[in-house]
């Protein structure tokens, strides 16, 4: 089955750490290396949007955008350790800051749609769709039954 893929990372946190390492390498190439505090902030759980200063957020957005552009230009789609592939695996359950920033760049920067979900996220998505469909059918049946009782001719 071609749609089932095995993660090249042992844990989901490893994928996020790999993303941070690739981002750090890109920052080094630009002459603005990331310090340890910034790396820890990137690996922390998302939710505290005020944790990044605006200048740092803009710099990280620019670096992530350049990494994605480079991967798009090189056509790195099948590399399991590319930045975008790491993003897919890191965004499966938890959401570190690096994943949240990358999602902001992807959705706001014209890089196309987000990668399709897989693993537990795919199963959860499908279960929600099926559950909503069944709930909708049940609600429609209740409405028809109520209308039948109200407008029933005796």
Secondary structure, DSSP 8 states (H G I E B T S, - for coil): -TT----SSSSHHHHHHHHHHHHHHHHHHTT----HHHHHHHHSBS--GGGS-HHHHHHHHHHHHHHHHHHHHHT--S-TTSHHHHHHHHTSS--BHHHHHHHHHHHHTT--S-----THHHHHHHHHHHHHHHHHHHHHHHHHHHHHHHT---
